[in-house]
Amino acid sequence: MKKEFLSLRRDYAMLAFVIYAFTAAIYIQANGMSHDLNRAPVAVVDHDRSALSEQIIDALLPPRFQKPVAISPDDVDRAMDDARYIFVLDFPPDFQSDVLAGRSPDVQLLIDATAIMQAGIGSGYIQEIVSDEVSRFVQRNNGTRTTPVTLSVRIAFNQSLKSTWFTGTMGLVSNITMLSVLLSGAALIREREHGTLEHLLVLPIGPSEIMLGKVLANGAVVLVLSAFSILVVLQQLLGMQIAGSVTLFLLASALYLFFTAALGIFLGTLAGTMPQFGLLFFLVVLPMNLLSGGFTPLESMPVWMQTAQQFSPSTQFVALAQAILYRGAGIDVVWPRLMAMAAAGALFYSISLMRFRRFLAAQQ
């Protein structure tokens, strides 16, 4: 383990990359990849020019929307083709009079869905705004004071709806996976490229000690940087309110690192050089990350994919991180996932160790 620490300390490029991944990279990702609707451009075609249509237009407020721009019907197609607006709201003639007469007129909302995130979120906001403003207008003019149904909303775990908390945490989880695989695999390939693997083989140690030393050393580096990232980047810089136990999350991370570090060793035995390892990394680790539920909800995946992903330790780790850090779950809630992740990690560690033994035997 001491040798692994010294090797990493002397590899300045790798050391700088690892520190960057758990500090600035998470902060930049959290603030740069927002899931919030922010300053979406909106155009309005108002054939009615009534008090109701003006009331709805005035309700499209920043920071979610830019100030609505009035355009003519002939400019709609060209404006959408030029991607000047994400939303175009078209009020029909006699809109207000039809509403008051109970004729349920249609309001057309055109959406540029190439901006898929803002399009999906913004359309919901605009529908809600139109519905609320029409209800208020009708109640005020007809003297109605109450609606048949009142929806009482209670937001749990993230009352301010800050997407930076979610994005930053999932960035940390993703980097734990990628960096632990990268560090352990690169450590093995570095031994072979520098010719020091033969030195290890003549020492009075076996393959299990060599592999365990690499797993523990590189896992310890990732674990320490993860704790620093939670306490400094997430809590201090991003202002995230950690609901659960950081210690429990680090315990889950330690179990998970046995799997990811063993995966790095396994890929390192398959690759002859760092470029080959990089290709294997992209083919294996990135899909594993993308399908873990950290970027896309599992419920949106095909049923067979949801079932298959339950056997993936990365999926279990993402669910654990969300339960502990977001919802304050204790070990009495997450222990089944901890056991499943530990079992999968132990199984793959054993497979990687068998592969590593054969790899070392081929080097002798």
Contacts in CASP RR format, 6 or more apart in sequence:
PFRMAT RR
TARGET T0000
AUTHOR 0000-0000-0000
METHOD contacts of the structure
MODEL  1
MKKEFLSLRRDYAMLAFVIYAFTAAIYIQANGMSHDLNRAPVAVVDHDRS
ALSEQIIDALLPPRFQKPVAISPDDVDRAMDDARYIFVLDFPPDFQSDVL
AGRSPDVQLLIDATAIMQAGIGSGYIQEIVSDEVSRFVQRNNGTRTTPVT
LSVRIAFNQSLKSTWFTGTMGLVSNITMLSVLLSGAALIREREHGTLEHL
LVLPIGPSEIMLGKVLANGAVVLVLSAFSILVVLQQLLGMQIAGSVTLFL
LASALYLFFTAALGIFLGTLAGTMPQFGLLFFLVVLPMNLLSGGFTPLES
MPVWMQTAQQFSPSTQFVALAQAILYRGAGIDVVWPRLMAMAAAGALFYS
ISLMRFRRFLAAQQ
1 213 0 8 1.000
1 216 0 8 1.000
1 217 0 8 1.000
1 220 0 8 1.000
4 187 0 8 1.000
4 213 0 8 1.000
4 214 0 8 1.000
4 217 0 8 1.000
4 218 0 8 1.000
5 217 0 8 1.000
5 221 0 8 1.000
7 187 0 8 1.000
7 190 0 8 1.000
8 14 0 8 1.000
8 15 0 8 1.000
8 18 0 8 1.000
8 183 0 8 1.000
8 187 0 8 1.000
8 217 0 8 1.000
8 218 0 8 1.000
8 221 0 8 1.000
9 15 0 8 1.000
11 190 0 8 1.000
14 183 0 8 1.000
14 186 0 8 1.000
18 179 0 8 1.000
18 183 0 8 1.000
18 221 0 8 1.000
18 222 0 8 1.000
18 225 0 8 1.000
19 225 0 8 1.000
21 175 0 8 1.000
21 178 0 8 1.000
21 179 0 8 1.000
22 172 0 8 1.000
22 175 0 8 1.000
22 179 0 8 1.000
22 225 0 8 1.000
22 226 0 8 1.000
22 228 0 8 1.000
22 229 0 8 1.000
22 233 0 8 1.000
23 228 0 8 1.000
23 229 0 8 1.000
23 232 0 8 1.000
23 233 0 8 1.000
25 171 0 8 1.000
25 175 0 8 1.000
26 168 0 8 1.000
26 171 0 8 1.000
26 172 0 8 1.000
26 175 0 8 1.000
26 229 0 8 1.000
26 233 0 8 1.000
26 234 0 8 1.000
27 168 0 8 1.000
27 233 0 8 1.000
27 237 0 8 1.000
27 238 0 8 1.000
29 167 0 8 1.000
29 168 0 8 1.000
29 171 0 8 1.000
30 164 0 8 1.000
30 165 0 8 1.000
30 167 0 8 1.000
30 168 0 8 1.000
30 171 0 8 1.000
30 238 0 8 1.000
31 164 0 8 1.000
31 238 0 8 1.000
32 167 0 8 1.000
33 167 0 8 1.000
34 163 0 8 1.000
34 164 0 8 1.000
34 167 0 8 1.000
35 117 0 8 1.000
35 121 0 8 1.000
35 163 0 8 1.000
35 166 0 8 1.000
35 167 0 8 1.000
36 64 0 8 1.000
36 121 0 8 1.000
36 161 0 8 1.000
36 162 0 8 1.000
36 163 0 8 1.000
37 64 0 8 1.000
37 65 0 8 1.000
37 118 0 8 1.000
37 121 0 8 1.000
37 122 0 8 1.000
37 125 0 8 1.000
38 63 0 8 1.000
38 64 0 8 1.000
39 62 0 8 1.000
39 63 0 8 1.000
39 64 0 8 1.000
39 65 0 8 1.000
39 66 0 8 1.000
40 64 0 8 1.000
40 65 0 8 1.000
40 66 0 8 1.000
40 86 0 8 1.000
40 87 0 8 1.000
40 115 0 8 1.000
40 118 0 8 1.000
40 122 0 8 1.000
41 65 0 8 1.000
41 66 0 8 1.000
41 69 0 8 1.000
41 84 0 8 1.000
41 85 0 8 1.000
41 86 0 8 1.000
41 87 0 8 1.000
42 60 0 8 1.000
42 65 0 8 1.000
42 66 0 8 1.000
42 68 0 8 1.000
42 69 0 8 1.000
42 85 0 8 1.000
42 86 0 8 1.000
42 87 0 8 1.000
42 88 0 8 1.000
42 89 0 8 1.000
42 126 0 8 1.000
43 68 0 8 1.000
43 69 0 8 1.000
43 70 0 8 1.000
43 71 0 8 1.000
43 76 0 8 1.000
43 79 0 8 1.000
43 84 0 8 1.000
43 85 0 8 1.000
43 87 0 8 1.000
43 88 0 8 1.000
43 89 0 8 1.000
44 57 0 8 1.000
44 68 0 8 1.000
44 69 0 8 1.000
44 70 0 8 1.000
44 71 0 8 1.000
44 88 0 8 1.000
44 89 0 8 1.000
44 90 0 8 1.000
44 91 0 8 1.000
45 70 0 8 1.000
45 71 0 8 1.000
45 72 0 8 1.000
45 73 0 8 1.000
45 76 0 8 1.000
45 88 0 8 1.000
45 89 0 8 1.000
45 90 0 8 1.000
45 91 0 8 1.000
46 53 0 8 1.000
46 54 0 8 1.000
46 57 0 8 1.000
46 70 0 8 1.000
46 91 0 8 1.000
47 73 0 8 1.000
47 90 0 8 1.000
47 91 0 8 1.000
47 92 0 8 1.000
47 93 0 8 1.000
47 95 0 8 1.000
48 91 0 8 1.000
48 92 0 8 1.000
48 93 0 8 1.000
48 94 0 8 1.000
48 95 0 8 1.000
48 96 0 8 1.000
50 95 0 8 1.000
50 96 0 8 1.000
50 97 0 8 1.000
51 96 0 8 1.000
51 137 0 8 1.000
52 95 0 8 1.000
52 96 0 8 1.000
52 99 0 8 1.000
52 133 0 8 1.000
52 134 0 8 1.000
52 137 0 8 1.000
53 91 0 8 1.000
53 95 0 8 1.000
53 96 0 8 1.000
55 133 0 8 1.000
55 136 0 8 1.000
55 137 0 8 1.000
56 89 0 8 1.000
56 91 0 8 1.000
56 129 0 8 1.000
56 130 0 8 1.000
56 133 0 8 1.000
56 134 0 8 1.000
57 68 0 8 1.000
57 89 0 8 1.000
59 129 0 8 1.000
59 132 0 8 1.000
59 133 0 8 1.000
60 68 0 8 1.000
60 126 0 8 1.000
60 129 0 8 1.000
64 122 0 8 1.000
64 125 0 8 1.000
65 87 0 8 1.000
68 89 0 8 1.000
69 85 0 8 1.000
71 79 0 8 1.000
71 88 0 8 1.000
73 90 0 8 1.000
76 88 0 8 1.000
76 90 0 8 1.000
76 110 0 8 1.000
79 85 0 8 1.000
79 88 0 8 1.000
80 88 0 8 1.000
80 110 0 8 1.000
80 112 0 8 1.000
83 112 0 8 1.000
83 114 0 8 1.000
85 112 0 8 1.000
86 111 0 8 1.000
86 112 0 8 1.000
86 115 0 8 1.000
86 118 0 8 1.000
86 119 0 8 1.000
86 122 0 8 1.000
87 109 0 8 1.000
87 110 0 8 1.000
87 111 0 8 1.000
87 112 0 8 1.000
87 122 0 8 1.000
87 123 0 8 1.000
87 126 0 8 1.000
88 109 0 8 1.000
88 110 0 8 1.000
89 107 0 8 1.000
89 108 0 8 1.000
89 109 0 8 1.000
89 110 0 8 1.000
89 126 0 8 1.000
90 107 0 8 1.000
90 108 0 8 1.000
90 109 0 8 1.000
90 110 0 8 1.000
91 107 0 8 1.000
92 98 0 8 1.000
92 105 0 8 1.000
92 106 0 8 1.000
92 107 0 8 1.000
92 108 0 8 1.000
94 105 0 8 1.000
95 105 0 8 1.000
95 107 0 8 1.000
96 137 0 8 1.000
98 104 0 8 1.000
98 105 0 8 1.000
99 105 0 8 1.000
99 134 0 8 1.000
99 137 0 8 1.000
99 138 0 8 1.000
100 138 0 8 1.000
100 141 0 8 1.000
100 142 0 8 1.000
107 130 0 8 1.000
109 123 0 8 1.000
109 126 0 8 1.000
109 127 0 8 1.000
111 119 0 8 1.000
111 120 0 8 1.000
111 123 0 8 1.000
112 119 0 8 1.000
113 119 0 8 1.000
113 120 0 8 1.000
135 147 0 8 1.000
138 144 0 8 1.000
139 145 0 8 1.000
139 147 0 8 1.000
155 161 0 8 1.000
156 327 0 8 1.000
157 243 0 8 1.000
157 326 0 8 1.000
157 327 0 8 1.000
158 165 0 8 1.000
158 166 0 8 1.000
158 326 0 8 1.000
162 240 0 8 1.000
164 238 0 8 1.000
164 240 0 8 1.000
165 234 0 8 1.000
165 238 0 8 1.000
165 239 0 8 1.000
165 240 0 8 1.000
165 241 0 8 1.000
165 326 0 8 1.000
166 326 0 8 1.000
168 233 0 8 1.000
168 234 0 8 1.000
168 238 0 8 1.000
168 240 0 8 1.000
169 234 0 8 1.000
169 240 0 8 1.000
169 321 0 8 1.000
169 322 0 8 1.000
169 325 0 8 1.000
169 326 0 8 1.000
170 294 0 8 1.000
170 295 0 8 1.000
170 318 0 8 1.000
172 226 0 8 1.000
172 229 0 8 1.000
172 230 0 8 1.000
172 233 0 8 1.000
172 234 0 8 1.000
172 321 0 8 1.000
173 292 0 8 1.000
173 294 0 8 1.000
173 317 0 8 1.000
173 318 0 8 1.000
173 321 0 8 1.000
174 289 0 8 1.000
174 294 0 8 1.000
176 222 0 8 1.000
176 226 0 8 1.000
176 253 0 8 1.000
176 256 0 8 1.000
176 257 0 8 1.000
176 260 0 8 1.000
176 317 0 8 1.000
177 256 0 8 1.000
177 260 0 8 1.000
177 285 0 8 1.000
177 288 0 8 1.000
177 289 0 8 1.000
177 292 0 8 1.000
177 314 0 8 1.000
177 317 0 8 1.000
178 281 0 8 1.000
178 285 0 8 1.000
178 289 0 8 1.000
179 222 0 8 1.000
180 218 0 8 1.000
180 219 0 8 1.000
180 222 0 8 1.000
180 257 0 8 1.000
180 260 0 8 1.000
180 261 0 8 1.000
180 264 0 8 1.000
181 260 0 8 1.000
181 261 0 8 1.000
181 263 0 8 1.000
181 264 0 8 1.000
181 267 0 8 1.000
181 281 0 8 1.000
181 285 0 8 1.000
182 264 0 8 1.000
182 281 0 8 1.000
183 218 0 8 1.000
183 219 0 8 1.000
183 221 0 8 1.000
183 222 0 8 1.000
183 261 0 8 1.000
184 214 0 8 1.000
184 215 0 8 1.000
184 218 0 8 1.000
184 219 0 8 1.000
184 260 0 8 1.000
184 261 0 8 1.000
184 262 0 8 1.000
184 263 0 8 1.000
184 264 0 8 1.000
184 265 0 8 1.000
185 264 0 8 1.000
185 265 0 8 1.000
185 267 0 8 1.000
185 268 0 8 1.000
185 277 0 8 1.000
186 274 0 8 1.000
186 277 0 8 1.000
187 214 0 8 1.000
187 217 0 8 1.000
187 218 0 8 1.000
188 214 0 8 1.000
188 264 0 8 1.000
188 265 0 8 1.000
188 268 0 8 1.000
188 269 0 8 1.000
189 268 0 8 1.000
189 271 0 8 1.000
189 272 0 8 1.000
189 273 0 8 1.000
189 274 0 8 1.000
189 277 0 8 1.000
191 197 0 8 1.000
191 200 0 8 1.000
192 272 0 8 1.000
192 363 0 8 1.000
193 273 0 8 1.000
193 274 0 8 1.000
197 363 0 8 1.000
198 363 0 8 1.000
200 210 0 8 1.000
201 360 0 8 1.000
201 363 0 8 1.000
201 364 0 8 1.000
207 353 0 8 1.000
207 356 0 8 1.000
207 357 0 8 1.000
207 360 0 8 1.000
208 353 0 8 1.000
210 356 0 8 1.000
210 360 0 8 1.000
211 262 0 8 1.000
211 265 0 8 1.000
211 352 0 8 1.000
211 353 0 8 1.000
211 356 0 8 1.000
214 261 0 8 1.000
214 265 0 8 1.000
215 257 0 8 1.000
215 258 0 8 1.000
215 261 0 8 1.000
215 262 0 8 1.000
215 265 0 8 1.000
215 349 0 8 1.000
218 261 0 8 1.000
219 254 0 8 1.000
219 257 0 8 1.000
219 261 0 8 1.000
222 253 0 8 1.000
222 257 0 8 1.000
223 250 0 8 1.000
223 253 0 8 1.000
223 254 0 8 1.000
223 257 0 8 1.000
226 250 0 8 1.000
226 253 0 8 1.000
227 246 0 8 1.000
227 250 0 8 1.000
230 242 0 8 1.000
230 246 0 8 1.000
230 249 0 8 1.000
230 325 0 8 1.000
231 246 0 8 1.000
234 240 0 8 1.000
234 242 0 8 1.000
235 241 0 8 1.000
235 242 0 8 1.000
242 325 0 8 1.000
243 324 0 8 1.000
243 325 0 8 1.000
243 326 0 8 1.000
243 327 0 8 1.000
243 328 0 8 1.000
244 324 0 8 1.000
244 325 0 8 1.000
244 327 0 8 1.000
244 328 0 8 1.000
244 329 0 8 1.000
244 330 0 8 1.000
245 324 0 8 1.000
245 328 0 8 1.000
245 330 0 8 1.000
248 324 0 8 1.000
248 330 0 8 1.000
248 331 0 8 1.000
248 334 0 8 1.000
249 320 0 8 1.000
249 321 0 8 1.000
249 324 0 8 1.000
249 325 0 8 1.000
251 338 0 8 1.000
252 317 0 8 1.000
252 320 0 8 1.000
252 321 0 8 1.000
252 324 0 8 1.000
252 334 0 8 1.000
252 338 0 8 1.000
252 341 0 8 1.000
253 317 0 8 1.000
255 338 0 8 1.000
255 341 0 8 1.000
255 342 0 8 1.000
255 345 0 8 1.000
256 313 0 8 1.000
256 314 0 8 1.000
256 316 0 8 1.000
256 317 0 8 1.000
256 341 0 8 1.000
256 345 0 8 1.000
258 342 0 8 1.000
258 345 0 8 1.000
258 346 0 8 1.000
258 349 0 8 1.000
259 313 0 8 1.000
259 341 0 8 1.000
259 344 0 8 1.000
259 345 0 8 1.000
259 348 0 8 1.000
259 349 0 8 1.000
260 313 0 8 1.000
262 345 0 8 1.000
262 348 0 8 1.000
262 349 0 8 1.000
262 351 0 8 1.000
262 352 0 8 1.000
262 353 0 8 1.000
263 284 0 8 1.000
263 285 0 8 1.000
263 348 0 8 1.000
263 352 0 8 1.000
264 352 0 8 1.000
265 352 0 8 1.000
265 355 0 8 1.000
265 356 0 8 1.000
266 348 0 8 1.000
266 351 0 8 1.000
266 352 0 8 1.000
266 355 0 8 1.000
266 356 0 8 1.000
267 277 0 8 1.000
267 280 0 8 1.000
267 281 0 8 1.000
267 284 0 8 1.000
268 277 0 8 1.000
268 280 0 8 1.000
269 352 0 8 1.000
269 355 0 8 1.000
269 356 0 8 1.000
269 358 0 8 1.000
269 359 0 8 1.000
270 276 0 8 1.000
270 280 0 8 1.000
271 277 0 8 1.000
271 278 0 8 1.000
271 279 0 8 1.000
271 280 0 8 1.000
288 312 0 8 1.000
288 314 0 8 1.000
289 295 0 8 1.000
289 314 0 8 1.000
290 296 0 8 1.000
291 301 0 8 1.000
291 305 0 8 1.000
291 309 0 8 1.000
291 312 0 8 1.000
291 315 0 8 1.000
292 309 0 8 1.000
292 312 0 8 1.000
292 314 0 8 1.000
292 315 0 8 1.000
292 317 0 8 1.000
292 318 0 8 1.000
293 309 0 8 1.000
293 315 0 8 1.000
293 318 0 8 1.000
293 319 0 8 1.000
294 318 0 8 1.000
294 322 0 8 1.000
298 306 0 8 1.000
298 309 0 8 1.000
298 315 0 8 1.000
299 306 0 8 1.000
301 309 0 8 1.000
309 315 0 8 1.000
310 316 0 8 1.000
311 344 0 8 1.000
312 344 0 8 1.000
313 340 0 8 1.000
313 341 0 8 1.000
313 344 0 8 1.000
313 345 0 8 1.000
313 348 0 8 1.000
316 337 0 8 1.000
316 340 0 8 1.000
316 341 0 8 1.000
316 344 0 8 1.000
317 341 0 8 1.000
319 337 0 8 1.000
320 334 0 8 1.000
320 337 0 8 1.000
320 338 0 8 1.000
320 341 0 8 1.000
323 329 0 8 1.000
323 330 0 8 1.000
323 333 0 8 1.000
323 334 0 8 1.000
323 337 0 8 1.000
324 330 0 8 1.000
324 334 0 8 1.000
331 338 0 8 1.000
END
